[in-house]
Amino acid sequence: MYQLSRHAVRAIVSVVLAALSICAFAQQSYPNKPIRIIVPLTPGGSTDNMARLLAEKLRASWGQSVIVENRPGANTIIGTDAVARAAPDGYTLLVVSNTHDIIPLLVSKLPYDPVKSFTPVATLASARFVMLVHPSVPANTLQEFIALAKSKPGQLNFGSSGTGSGAFIAGEVFNMLTGVQMQHIPYKGGAQSMTDAIGGQVQVSFNTPMIAAPYVTSGKLKALAVSGKTRLALLPQVPTFTEAGLPAFDERAWQGVFVPAGTPKPIVDKLSAEIARILASPSVRQQLDKEGVEPFISTPEQFASLINADTTKLTKLIRASNIKLESN
């Protein structure tokens, strides 16, 4: 049997130890260069807003440049794939919503593996949904709207930032629970969807409180109900879905952070711990509370469990509703 010489063994051991030493140093000194956060959506939506808040706080904590890069298109696939292909060194982060869970269930072939290509780091926030209608819609309560929609099957539509987005899921769940047949209109981002909602091109939208509140206050949109057990301090006049007669509707949107698979665990844990510290700070909690968003702190393991639970729920929804991926 062929055997390595003692000199060769020592050389190999030295190389391995040197590599481990370099890796350990890189993890201990992380971060020591600019960090890039990729958002696979257009600017202006709730996910983009959370990414920019995270960038601001990481920049202040670590003294490194943190850049938010919007890479929209193909139902978030373009930006997500860019992160999957990035070096697994902790310097490229992906900030997404629960869209990340449903797209793989709707697309048969992706350029990345939705599970194997990424490592969950931490959740960021959880937001309730406000159901909004254009002022031209002749309904001022949830029950009035349901009756209207049932009288016009397929004639009313709702917009979202794309098939698979949280607003899309909310609309489809609403259809399923009430038996109405609203048509889905997908957009490339939440900002474009909201523009057409204000303009009346779509009659209905489901949006987070921080996006919805200014338009409700100004009278540009009407709010019929909000998910959750209690009313929002931001919109105290808006009843919950339970109060409005639809207690089964309790959809929420979350945002979270992923890194490319293979990112060293010490870096993942450091990122997760710093995000938890940021979210727990009174100033951030106060800021999110004003926007109707709740901090959502989790470990990488808890985040992974959430994804598994969501996937199970969404698979059942897709099968029951025969949801198809629409181009946006």
C-alpha positions in Angstrom: 0.0 0.0 0.0 1.2 3.4 -0.9 2.2 5.6 2.1 3.0 9.3 2.3 6.4 10.2 3.6 6.6 11.8 7.0 7.6 15.1 5.3 4.5 15.0 3.1 2.2 14.4 6.0 3.7 17.3 7.9 3.3 19.5 4.8 -0.4 18.5 4.4 -1.1 19.1 8.1 0.6 22.5 7.9 -1.6 23.5 4.9 -4.8 22.4 6.7 -3.9 24.1 9.9 -3.1 27.3 8.0 -6.4 27.2 6.2 -8.3 26.7 9.4 -6.4 29.5 11.0 -7.2 31.9 8.1 -10.9 30.8 8.2 -11.1 31.3 12.0 -9.4 34.8 11.7 -11.9 35.8 9.0 -14.8 34.7 11.2 -13.5 36.5 14.2 -12.8 39.8 12.3 -16.2 39.7 10.5 -17.2 42.1 9.2 -14.1 43.9 7.8 -15.4 45.1 4.5 -18.7 46.4 3.0 -21.8 44.2 3.2 -24.4 44.1 0.5 -28.1 43.4 1.1 -30.0 42.3 -1.9 -33.8 42.9 -2.0 -35.4 41.0 -5.0 -38.1 43.7 -5.2 -38.5 47.3 -6.3 -37.8 50.1 -3.8 -40.6 51.4 -1.7 -42.3 48.3 -0.3 -42.4 47.0 3.2 -39.6 44.5 2.6 -37.4 47.2 1.1 -38.1 49.4 4.0 -37.1 46.7 6.5 -33.9 46.1 4.6 -32.9 49.7 4.7 -33.6 49.9 8.4 -31.4 46.9 9.0 -28.7 48.4 6.8 -28.8 51.6 8.8 -28.5 49.8 12.1 -25.7 47.4 11.0 -23.8 50.3 9.7 -24.0 52.0 13.0 -23.1 48.8 15.0 -20.2 47.6 12.9 -18.8 50.8 11.3 -18.9 49.1 7.9 -20.7 50.3 4.8 -23.9 48.3 4.3 -25.5 48.8 0.8 -29.1 47.9 -0.2 -29.3 46.7 -3.8 -32.7 46.2 -5.4 -32.7 43.4 -7.9 -36.4 42.9 -8.9 -37.8 40.7 -11.6 -39.2 37.2 -12.4 -41.2 37.0 -9.2 -38.1 37.7 -7.0 -36.1 34.9 -8.7 -33.5 37.2 -10.3 -32.4 38.8 -7.0 -32.7 35.6 -5.0 -30.5 33.7 -7.6 -27.8 36.5 -7.3 -27.5 35.7 -3.6 -27.4 31.9 -4.2 -24.4 32.5 -6.5 -22.6 34.9 -4.1 -19.6 33.9 -2.1 -20.7 32.2 1.2 -18.7 34.7 3.4 -21.4 36.7 5.1 -21.0 39.8 2.9 -24.0 39.2 0.7 -27.4 39.0 2.5 -30.9 38.4 1.1 -33.8 40.2 2.7 -37.2 38.7 1.6 -40.7 38.2 2.8 -42.6 34.9 2.9 -42.7 35.1 -0.9 -39.5 33.1 -0.5 -41.5 30.1 0.7 -44.2 30.0 -2.0 -42.3 30.7 -5.2 -40.6 27.2 -5.2 -44.1 25.7 -4.9 -45.2 27.5 -8.1 -42.1 27.2 -10.3 -41.1 23.8 -11.5 -37.5 24.8 -12.4 -35.5 27.4 -10.4 -31.8 28.3 -11.0 -31.2 27.6 -7.3 -32.4 25.1 -4.7 -34.8 26.9 -2.3 -33.5 24.8 0.6 -29.9 23.8 -0.2 -28.8 27.1 -1.7 -29.5 29.2 1.4 -29.0 29.3 5.2 -31.7 31.1 7.3 -30.2 33.7 9.6 -33.0 35.5 11.3 -36.5 36.9 11.0 -36.9 40.7 11.1 -40.5 41.7 11.5 -44.1 40.5 11.3 -46.8 42.7 9.9 -50.5 42.4 9.9 -52.6 43.0 6.7 -55.0 45.9 6.2 -57.7 45.2 3.5 -58.0 48.3 1.4 -60.5 49.3 -1.3 -60.6 52.3 -3.7 -63.1 55.0 -2.6 -65.1 54.3 -5.8 -66.0 50.8 -4.5 -69.6 51.0 -3.1 -68.8 49.2 0.2 -67.9 50.7 3.5 -67.8 47.5 5.6 -66.3 44.0 5.1 -69.7 42.4 4.8 -70.9 44.9 2.3 -67.8 44.2 0.2 -68.3 40.4 0.4 -71.9 40.8 -0.8 -70.7 43.1 -3.6 -68.0 40.8 -4.7 -70.3 37.8 -4.7 -72.7 39.7 -7.0 -69.9 40.4 -9.4 -67.9 37.2 -9.7 -64.5 37.7 -11.5 -65.2 41.4 -12.0 -63.3 42.8 -9.0 -59.5 42.5 -8.8 -56.8 42.8 -6.2 -53.1 43.8 -6.7 -49.9 42.6 -5.1 -46.2 42.9 -5.5 -46.3 39.6 -7.4 -47.5 36.0 -7.4 -46.3 34.4 -4.2 -46.1 37.7 -2.3 -47.7 38.0 1.1 -50.5 40.2 -0.3 -51.1 37.6 -3.0 -51.5 34.9 -0.4 -53.8 37.1 1.6 -56.0 37.7 -1.4 -56.2 34.1 -2.3 -57.0 33.1 1.4 -59.7 35.8 1.4 -61.2 34.3 -1.8 -61.2 30.8 -0.3 -62.7 31.8 3.0 -65.5 34.0 1.6 -66.2 32.2 -1.7 -65.7 35.4 -3.7 -63.8 35.4 -7.0 -61.5 38.4 -7.1 -58.9 38.3 -9.9 -55.2 38.8 -9.0 -53.2 41.5 -10.7 -49.4 41.0 -10.1 -46.9 43.8 -10.2 -43.1 44.0 -10.0 -43.2 45.6 -6.6 -45.4 46.9 -3.8 -44.9 50.5 -4.8 -46.3 49.9 -8.3 -49.2 47.9 -6.9 -50.1 50.7 -4.5 -49.9 53.4 -7.2 -52.6 51.5 -9.2 -54.6 50.9 -6.1 -54.7 54.6 -5.4 -55.5 55.3 -9.1 -58.4 52.8 -9.1 -56.9 50.4 -11.6 -57.3 47.7 -9.0 -60.2 47.8 -6.6 -58.6 45.9 -3.6 -55.2 45.5 -2.0 -53.8 43.9 1.1 -51.0 45.9 2.6 -49.0 46.4 5.8 -50.1 49.1 8.2 -47.1 51.3 7.6 -47.8 51.4 3.9 -51.6 51.6 4.2 -52.0 54.2 7.0 -51.1 57.4 5.1 -53.5 56.6 2.2 -56.3 55.7 4.6 -55.8 58.9 6.6 -55.8 61.1 3.5 -58.9 59.4 2.2 -57.2 58.0 -0.9 -58.2 54.4 0.1 -60.7 52.9 2.5 -59.7 50.3 5.1 -62.3 47.6 5.7 -60.5 45.4 8.3 -57.1 44.5 9.7 -55.8 41.1 10.7 -54.8 40.3 14.3 -56.5 40.0 17.6 -56.6 43.8 18.4 -57.1 47.0 16.5 -54.0 48.9 15.4 -52.9 52.0 17.3 -52.0 53.4 13.9 -55.5 52.9 12.5 -57.8 52.6 15.6 -61.0 53.2 13.6 -60.4 50.0 11.5 -62.1 46.9 12.9 -60.3 43.5 13.0 -61.4 40.8 10.7 -63.0 39.1 13.7 -65.0 42.2 14.6 -66.0 42.5 10.9 -67.3 38.9 10.8 -64.4 36.9 9.3 -62.5 35.5 12.3 -60.7 32.8 10.2 -58.7 35.4 8.3 -55.5 36.2 10.2 -52.8 36.5 7.5 -49.5 38.2 8.3 -46.4 39.0 6.3 -42.9 38.4 7.7 -39.4 39.5 6.5 -36.2 37.6 7.1 -32.6 37.4 6.3 -30.8 34.6 4.4 -27.2 34.0 3.4 -25.7 31.7 0.7 -25.4 28.1 1.8 -22.0 27.3 3.1 -21.6 30.5 5.1 -19.6 29.6 8.2 -21.9 29.0 11.2 -20.0 31.5 13.5 -20.7 34.2 10.9 -24.4 33.2 10.7 -24.7 33.2 14.5 -22.9 36.6 14.8 -25.3 38.1 12.2 -28.3 36.5 13.9 -27.3 37.8 17.4 -26.7 41.3 16.1 -30.1 41.4 14.3 -31.8 40.2 17.5 -30.0 42.9 19.5 -31.1 45.6 17.0 -34.7 44.4 17.0 -34.8 44.3 20.8 -33.5 47.9 21.1 -36.2 50.3 22.5 -35.6 52.8 19.6 -36.2 50.2 16.9 -39.2 48.8 18.7 -40.7 52.3 19.0 -40.0 53.0 15.4 -41.6 49.7 14.2 -44.6 50.2 16.5 -45.3 53.6 14.9 -45.4 51.8 11.6 -47.7 49.0 12.7 -44.9 46.4 12.5 -43.9 44.0 15.2 -40.3 43.0 15.7 -39.9 39.3 15.1 -36.8 37.8 16.8 -35.7 34.3 16.0 -32.6 32.1 15.9 -31.5 30.5 12.7 -33.0 27.2 13.9 -36.4 28.8 14.7 -36.4 30.6 11.4 -35.9 27.2 9.6 -38.8 25.7 11.5 -41.0 28.7 10.5 -40.1 28.1 6.8 -41.1 24.4 7.1 -44.4 25.2 8.7 -45.2 27.8 6.1 -44.3 25.5 3.3 -46.8 22.9 4.6 -49.6 25.5 4.9 -48.9 27.0 1.5 -48.8 23.6 -0.2 -52.3 22.9 1.0 -53.5 26.4 -0.1 -52.1 26.0 -3.6 -53.7 22.6 -4.0 -57.1 23.7 -2.7 -57.2 26.9 -4.8 -55.4 25.6 -8.0 -53.1 28.7 -7.9 -51.0 29.2 -11.0 -47.9 31.4 -11.4 -48.8 34.6 -13.4 -46.2 36.6 -15.2 -45.3 40.0 -13.7 
